[in-house]
């Protein structure tokens, strides 16, 4: 597992949250996840960052998704096998805010509190992980699924 801080600025994090809020206006209030267009420049930026920091690339994007975790939402322990992610073998989480309670990412061995601009990269299809119940405010992040060669 790789953890990189300050991958994007707090201002960029706020901009992604605002875009997500605009897109979310057409959704039902209880829907915790939202698929949307992720800025085309962000995907190659994260790809190059991963390839520079991690041996095992090159990485190819399989799917990217904005995630909106409303109070009360959580993710039980699981491994990534989403149809949209296809044959991905890595998952990256880019956190956009930390003004909520709960919503902690965890595996069987660690817990990681979201910090704006923090990227967590791991083998999603083989590492069991989840997110604790979100309390008080909404949690925002972008998730990427990657295939490596």
Helices and strands as residue ranges (DSSP letters): E 2-4, H 10-24, E 33-34, H 40-53, E 59-69, E 75-78, G 83-85, E 90-95, E 101-102, E 105-107, E 111-112, E 119-122, E 129-131, E 134-135, E 139-148
